[in-house]
Amino acid sequence: LCCLPLEVKDWPEWEYRGLLIDSARNKLSVPFIKQVIEVLSFLKMAQLHWHLTDDSSFSLPVKSLPGRIQTNSYTAAEVAEVFEHSKLHAVQLVPELDVPGHAHSWQPFVAPCPKRQHFLKKGPWGSPLNFDHAHLFNMLHDVFKEVREMLPTPLLHVGGDEPDLECWAEARRASKPGAEFPLKPFQAGLEKVLKEVNIDPSHVVRWDDVLNAQHENPVSQNIIQIWKGRGQGVVALGRGHRTINSWGWYFNTAAEDCLTWMDCYQNSPTRDQPSKNHHNIIGGEGCAWEMNEEEFKTNVWGKLVATSERLWSNPTGCVENNVRERLDTTFNFLESNLHINLGNKRSKDWEDSKGWCMKNPRCENSILPANCKA
């Protein structure tokens, strides 16, 4: 290429182009995660958000939390293998330890709320940490220190989504009636812990739940990941945060805004966000919540390919008119070269996209011009 009379101009529209995988609810094998990394690298996706703790399991082998629920746990060697493979393929790992909610696996540091758990019937959901535990912040210090030594990644996700406030209320009524609502002091304590283990606040990612009134406002250097609606992005940007958009990029079948690759393709991190703050939107992320390896075939790969083109080049106008051809070429490469099983890539939503602009009613409100043909 050095001697050919050509010039290649190509660069990403956004620096953060990620995929979330959920190893806490479904243990994904190390060979599969390595394959996901290789796909991300080929698609020029830059980050793999690794959701490692939830109510059901604490998936990292930390010595500082011996009572943790280890249903889907990895060994230290397996974690190191994934980390080294991500570096080899220039994909940043973004490990997530979700606190203070979805923390039932952080035994024995979980708030006791037996009445609430009985009411939920399906088992623990959003279970919060126990703020009355005398050693809570000592434990958090030791866990985060150990994780940073295990995974010295540029970014760390600390969750913050869906804490079960009813569980907290029950636990507090039993232990400290009239005590201060715990979210704000917890956030202050967590900020102290992160500082003690030398995690720069500009390298911390949180879900947009932390923007709500019950929380202490997170420091403006924190990155906020948007999932509850585009309005949350407006709020975060207005407070000076950088944002990652995942609204419209949930790949699970319950997410009505990303049912097909076409839905995912039409999304954008800057949609409905004030133009004066676009410089603080660092990218987007597709989320494969609760997906096992088999479900990637039907619910992830096709949507991920479409999302990757949006996040790299953000095409506009009739340059999109051969999108099906480009995606099909990419699918064929993934199958033949990376041995990805795409399942029913020729599924109904793919076939329905023939004559996309003419036949699909969603195109009436699309970013595509009316005269484009898919």
Solvent accessible surface area in square Angstrom, and as a share of the most:
residue,aa,sasa,rsa
1,L,171,0.85
2,C,126,0.76
3,C,115,0.69
4,L,95,0.47
5,P,137,0.86
6,L,100,0.50
7,E,136,0.61
8,V,116,0.67
9,K,146,0.62
10,D,80,0.41
11,W,168,0.59
12,P,50,0.31
13,E,88,0.40
14,W,19,0.07
15,E,121,0.54
16,Y,5,0.02
17,R,20,0.07
18,G,0,0.00
19,L,0,0.00
20,L,0,0.00
21,I,1,0.00
22,D,1,0.00
23,S,0,0.00
24,A,0,0.00
25,R,72,0.26
26,N,47,0.24
27,K,89,0.38
28,L,1,0.01
29,S,46,0.30
30,V,11,0.07
31,P,97,0.61
32,F,21,0.09
33,I,0,0.00
34,K,49,0.21
35,Q,47,0.21
36,V,0,0.00
37,I,0,0.00
38,E,50,0.22
39,V,0,0.00
40,L,0,0.00
41,S,40,0.26
42,F,77,0.32
43,L,15,0.07
44,K,86,0.36
45,M,4,0.02
46,A,18,0.14
47,Q,12,0.06
48,L,0,0.00
49,H,0,0.00
50,W,0,0.00
51,H,1,0.00
52,L,0,0.00
53,T,0,0.00
54,D,3,0.02
55,D,13,0.07
56,S,54,0.35
57,S,0,0.00
58,F,0,0.00
59,S,0,0.00
60,L,0,0.00
61,P,28,0.18
62,V,1,0.01
63,K,180,0.76
64,S,33,0.22
65,L,1,0.00
66,P,106,0.67
67,G,39,0.38
68,R,27,0.10
69,I,53,0.27
70,Q,89,0.40
71,T,101,0.59
72,N,19,0.10
73,S,25,0.16
74,Y,4,0.02
75,T,77,0.45
76,A,64,0.50
77,A,76,0.59
78,E,49,0.22
79,V,0,0.00
80,A,50,0.39
81,E,77,0.34
82,V,0,0.00
83,F,26,0.11
84,E,94,0.42
85,H,24,0.11
86,S,1,0.01
87,K,111,0.47
88,L,136,0.68
89,H,50,0.22
90,A,89,0.69
91,V,5,0.03
92,Q,70,0.31
93,L,2,0.01
94,V,1,0.00
95,P,0,0.00
96,E,0,0.00
97,L,0,0.00
98,D,1,0.00
99,V,2,0.01
100,P,6,0.04
101,G,0,0.00
102,H,3,0.01
103,A,0,0.00
104,H,46,0.20
105,S,0,0.00
106,W,0,0.00
107,Q,51,0.23
108,P,84,0.53
109,F,22,0.09
110,V,21,0.12
111,A,6,0.05
112,P,82,0.51
113,C,4,0.02
114,P,99,0.62
115,K,161,0.68
116,R,45,0.17
117,Q,41,0.18
118,H,150,0.67
119,F,140,0.58
120,L,39,0.20
121,K,175,0.74
122,K,202,0.86
123,G,23,0.22
124,P,54,0.34
125,W,111,0.39
126,G,0,0.00
127,S,0,0.00
128,P,0,0.00
129,L,0,0.00
130,N,27,0.14
131,F,31,0.13
132,D,48,0.25
133,H,53,0.24
134,A,92,0.71
135,H,106,0.48
136,L,2,0.01
137,F,70,0.29
138,N,93,0.48
139,M,9,0.04
140,L,0,0.00
141,H,50,0.22
142,D,68,0.35
143,V,0,0.00
144,F,0,0.00
145,K,97,0.41
146,E,35,0.16
147,V,0,0.00
148,R,44,0.16
149,E,117,0.53
150,M,41,0.18
151,L,0,0.00
152,P,83,0.52
153,T,4,0.02
154,P,65,0.41
155,L,20,0.10
156,L,0,0.00
157,H,1,0.00
158,V,1,0.01
159,G,0,0.00
160,G,3,0.03
161,D,12,0.06
162,E,52,0.23
163,P,17,0.11
164,D,3,0.02
165,L,56,0.28
166,E,102,0.46
167,C,0,0.00
168,W,4,0.01
169,A,32,0.25
170,E,23,0.10
171,A,9,0.07
172,R,42,0.15
173,R,158,0.58
174,A,91,0.71
175,S,61,0.39
176,K,105,0.45
177,P,107,0.67
178,G,88,0.85
179,A,41,0.32
180,E,121,0.54
181,F,88,0.37
182,P,2,0.01
183,L,2,0.01
184,K,86,0.37
185,P,61,0.38
186,F,5,0.02
187,Q,10,0.04
188,A,62,0.48
189,G,15,0.15
190,L,4,0.02
191,E,42,0.19
192,K,131,0.56
193,V,4,0.02
194,L,5,0.03
195,K,162,0.69
196,E,85,0.38
197,V,18,0.10
198,N,139,0.71
199,I,8,0.04
200,D,67,0.35
201,P,49,0.31
202,S,32,0.20
203,H,80,0.36
204,V,1,0.01
205,V,1,0.01
206,R,4,0.01
207,W,2,0.01
208,D,0,0.00
209,D,4,0.02
210,V,2,0.01
211,L,8,0.04
212,N,54,0.28
213,A,94,0.73
214,Q,74,0.33
215,H,11,0.05
216,E,81,0.37
217,N,95,0.49
218,P,7,0.04
219,V,58,0.33
220,S,57,0.37
221,Q,91,0.41
222,N,1,0.00
223,I,1,0.01
224,I,0,0.00
225,Q,1,0.00
226,I,4,0.02
227,W,51,0.18
228,K,93,0.39
229,G,12,0.11
230,R,41,0.15
231,G,48,0.46
232,Q,35,0.16
233,G,3,0.02
234,V,63,0.36
235,V,59,0.34
236,A,0,0.00
237,L,4,0.02
238,G,63,0.61
239,R,94,0.34
240,G,41,0.40
241,H,2,0.01
242,R,71,0.26
243,T,5,0.03
244,I,1,0.00
245,N,9,0.05
246,S,0,0.00
247,W,90,0.32
248,G,4,0.04
249,W,0,0.00
250,Y,36,0.14
251,F,0,0.00
252,N,37,0.19
253,T,89,0.52
254,A,86,0.67
255,A,14,0.11
256,E,144,0.64
257,D,59,0.31
258,C,0,0.00
259,L,88,0.44
260,T,15,0.08
261,W,8,0.03
262,M,1,0.00
263,D,19,0.10
264,C,0,0.00
265,Y,1,0.00
266,Q,16,0.07
267,N,4,0.02
268,S,13,0.08
269,P,4,0.03
270,T,31,0.18
271,R,79,0.29
272,D,104,0.54
273,Q,21,0.09
274,P,40,0.25
275,S,89,0.58
276,K,159,0.68
277,N,23,0.12
278,H,66,0.30
279,H,138,0.62
280,N,33,0.17
281,I,7,0.04
282,I,15,0.08
283,G,0,0.00
284,G,0,0.00
285,E,0,0.00
286,G,0,0.00
287,C,0,0.00
288,A,0,0.00
289,W,30,0.11
290,E,95,0.43
291,M,6,0.03
292,N,59,0.30
293,E,64,0.29
294,E,109,0.49
295,E,63,0.28
296,F,1,0.00
297,K,51,0.22
298,T,79,0.46
299,N,21,0.11
300,V,0,0.00
301,W,6,0.02
302,G,23,0.22
303,K,14,0.06
304,L,1,0.00
305,V,5,0.03
306,A,0,0.00
307,T,0,0.00
308,S,6,0.04
309,E,33,0.15
310,R,2,0.01
311,L,0,0.00
312,W,39,0.14
313,S,57,0.37
314,N,35,0.18
315,P,12,0.08
316,T,96,0.56
317,G,26,0.25
318,C,53,0.32
319,V,87,0.50
320,E,1,0.01
321,N,63,0.32
322,N,60,0.31
323,V,0,0.00
324,R,39,0.14
325,E,118,0.53
326,R,69,0.25
327,L,2,0.01
328,D,37,0.19
329,T,87,0.50
330,T,28,0.16
331,F,2,0.01
332,N,70,0.36
333,F,73,0.31
334,L,0,0.00
335,E,69,0.31
336,S,77,0.50
337,N,82,0.42
338,L,39,0.19
339,H,142,0.63
340,I,5,0.03
341,N,88,0.45
342,L,3,0.02
343,G,43,0.41
344,N,79,0.41
345,K,29,0.12
346,R,110,0.40
347,S,27,0.17
348,K,153,0.65
349,D,41,0.21
350,W,9,0.03
351,E,67,0.30
352,D,62,0.32
353,S,0,0.00
354,K,102,0.43
355,G,16,0.15
356,W,1,0.00
357,C,23,0.14
358,M,133,0.59
359,K,136,0.57
360,N,13,0.07
361,P,101,0.64
362,R,101,0.37
363,C,15,0.09
364,E,147,0.66
365,N,141,0.72
366,S,21,0.14
367,I,73,0.37
368,L,15,0.07
369,P,50,0.31
370,A,105,0.82
371,N,118,0.60
372,C,3,0.01
373,K,126,0.53
374,A,33,0.26
